[in-house]
Amino acid sequence: MRDRSATRALVLGLLALPFGILSPFAIFAGTRSLRRIRASGGRATGVFSAALGLAGGVLGAVLLVGGIVFWFAIS
């Protein structure tokens, strides 16, 4: 059984790269999915998708904060 939150985390993580405002949602979905997969005792799958979504969310947040800092620095 595949965890649905893993797919949601992956999609949000990919969308968080160009649209950093979605980063908190990707991070939340990825973390929640990884916890549910680990708690299932091997019955649920989707670790790679959840981890990739979490990583995309974190990277999107870093890019968002970096862009905001850069914008304030040049103005």
C-alpha positions, -999 to +999 in steps of 0.1 A: +000+000+000+014+034-011+011+063+013-009+090-004+009+117+015+041+107-002+028+116-036+013+148-022+047+157-006+065+150-039+041+172-059+043+200-033+081+197-031+084+201-069+061+230-069+079+246-040+110+251-061+096+278-084+069+288-059+086+290-025+054+299-007+044+262-009+075+251+010+059+248+044+032+225+030+058+203+013+078+200+045+047+192+065+035+166+040+069+150+037+075+148+074+040+134+081+043+109+053+077+096+065+063+092+100+033+073+088+055+050+066+078+042+095+049+036+118+033+011+094+060-015+100+068-020+063+032-021+050+033+013+035+057+024+007+067+057-007+098+067+013+116+080-017+088+102-028+082+115+007+119+122+012+122+139-022+092+161-014+107+170+019+140+179+003+122+200-023+103+218+004+135+226+023+153+237-009+123+258-019+123+275+015+161+282+013+156+297-022+127+318-010+146+332+020+177+337-001+157+356-027+141+378-002+175+386+014+190+393-020+160+415-030+164+436+002+202+438-003+200+452-037+172+477-031 
